[in-house]
Amino acid sequence: MPNQLQLVTPIDPACRLRTARIASCVAASLLLVVSSSSFAWGPDGHRITGEIAWRSLSPKTKAAVGELLPKGRYDTLAEAAAWADTYARNHPREYRWLEPFHYVDADPHADHVIAGPRCECVLAAIEIQTDRLRNPNSPQEAKIDALRLLAHFVGDVHQPLHVSHPDMRGGTTIDLHFDGEAMTLHRLWDSELLDRKLRERNRGRSPRWRGVAQSFVDTQDTAESARWTASLDPHVWADESLALSKQPLFAVQRDESLGDAYYEKALPVVLQRLEQSGIRLAALLNSIFDPDRPVQ
């Protein structure tokens, strides 16, 4: 079983919140406050990311990734992407140390997210797992875990509240009501908006999340995908989330009641971020396992 030292590097003492229009990592203690109660996109959201990515891989990459999907519950990229929620979170004694790596908490007044190379945050986690997959000397078991974590963390960094919010806690201090149910703003964006979308779909023979992923693939705009994958730098993706977190959608007041009008405005953002995360995960994996293939 991999341990903390195998998968992550120590926190940089200089990795702390800064002002003056530059964002950096918040101390691990603050990250834990957010991450201990939050699941970016929920398991189904991560499955959508993994499924979109799988359907967008080159044949060479798909073969290489398939070798890192051992038989069992996590033998698809969709389930591998959800592993950090469905398995690791249910085994806290072994994997609690992963919690800070789902986030990078940034100054909400900043223009860019800047995380030190050893920051205990999602940006460093993406880079570390990418390097592990690129390294031909990495053990097979380490690569299996690296794939699961990379697929998950790429999804996490696309959730705006896993990067910033004016409350400095990813919206976890903003209590509200959505469709009559009490929850936090963070929970609303983590899972409830997508869950409502999934409930509205006909069940059919396949899971609802797979139908959403398929609809993305069926309507994929090649030119738009090319724009999304012009940069595979996770800092760019985090900057997008930071910019989104400043939008009026996230300026929700405590105890506010939200319903259909909010849902109709917020859902397109959720769906686009999920689609972007899947397309970018595929491009990142293609760059690792099929580097001679042009980025599309």
Steps between C-alpha positions, in 0.01 A plus 500: 500500500643844412580731786507877527867532414452304180223718369561855619776733606516695829326831530710803413530726808459796265173360367259737670234751412636820349335829416596770249316344203683167520343182630691220662418191701333531835650307787409132517286557808262722300489257212401222736208706628360506147599160372385293794136569412512546123502279193562692176225410251414185698582152370270533197665823393840334511361203308385740229851648481655154474251379240547804278876456526486129417296565186749769394825302540714394207515122442858488629411690816187294555709182492750642749229628734321167476809333645457721808137404556515165682196275496242581763286794599750755370567344160371799300641851485162630616516297822871568542425874492251452784735282708615784726136552606359149492798312649761730649248714687345187647839391635602813691765335715696416186420798281408799719832660403361541147240754610700822441586392147144546375540879522705810454349777708575833334458863591160591350634845405792359302538490125691171491555192712866448583594188691853413602651185348462320833163641593270249667220565253324369190739672256805330645307172515418515127862568412632224726264235365571610142873461562444159655311379195768636266782333691581161341654389830184552706368169640176373348308537830617859533381572147159347572453734794645792305243451223214489750619813678583694185157428350337617822709810562455629144128496574550672837692798363212574261256551789515875570446463874798265522714799409348807666204677658471827693428313825848340475344160569383403152142605576466252787395781737216616273184324617206514260195314376479344155173348387389528861793302642760644736862478384813707450598679182792260468276194517266658245784530249672176595204277431147635532481690170630199306283259700188692399609482136552125530160450665336679209642254247318182406660204671528269199736204510814695582576714805384858459855634532607294199222654292625849589855402403377352173310818417823696540687265269220504241495880484870563544623810315848425365601865479383567853679192631818624333467831682447323831812287452723780371658493846534191717632705792272440802577854619307626196203283594518628858503858376177428312342368819624804691342732242172308513490517881481879471186489284159604640393132507720453805399822678230316693388639832474290814153348547403585141243276334590383150298306246427472130637840395836437665513144368446613140789747527739276689453167321669606172810596699504163677461310175765700317754451779435126500539483123820706515645276769432187295644641178807630681556178692501315167746747349725472804497120488564508124801724565633241746436177311487617139725809493553495124128543440404862428289660772143530373 
